[in-house]
Amino acid sequence: MSVSGEWFSPKNLEFQKIKARGPTEWTTFSLSDSMGITGEGEITFTQLSGSVAPVVARLANKLRGN
């Protein structure tokens, strides 16, 4: 699913991993376009049965149009 060509065309995608208490880790992301419009999101590891890395990689590829 590509969002390219829509009202919001992402140009920059940044991730940050945050180690919280116990087994919990958060991955946050910032998605912005060339006009400076920015959105923030969070993926919480404890809601998944495995590593968050593959999920984040798939999300990044979809947002990039791959």
N, C-alpha and C positions, 0 to 999 in steps of 0.2 A: 504494500500500500504506500504509494508515494504521495507526499503532500506538496510536491513541487508543482508550481503553476496555480496553486490556490492563493487565497488572499494572504497567506503566510508562507513564505518560502524560506526555510531554515538555511542559514549560512554557517552557523557556529554551534557546536555541541560539545559541552564540557561535562565531565563526570568527576565526582569526588566521593571517595569511600571514607566512611566514619565508623570506627570501632566503638560500639556502645558497651553497656554492661553485659557480662556473661557471653552467651553465644550470639548476641544480637549485633549485626552490623547494618549500617544504612548506606545506600548509594543514592546520592542526590545528583541531579543533572540540571544544567542551565542550557536552554535552547533559545537562540536569538537569530534575528534576520538582519539584513543590511540597513534597515531603518532604525535599529536599536530596540525593537520590540523584543522583550525577553519573557520567557516562561520558565518556571521552576517546577521540579518534580522530585519525588522520593520513592525509592523502592526499599522495602524493609525485608531483610533476609529471613527473619523468623516466620514470615508468611509463606515461604517456599520450602519444598522438601529437599532441595539440593542447593548447590552453589548459585549465587545470584549472577556470577560473571557471564554465563551463556545467555541468560535472559537479557542482560544489559547489552551484550554484543548484538543480539538480534534486534533489539530496540534501536540501537544506533544505526545499524544497517538499513532498517526500514525508514528511519527518519532521513537518512542520506539518499534514499531512493534506490538502494541496492537490493 
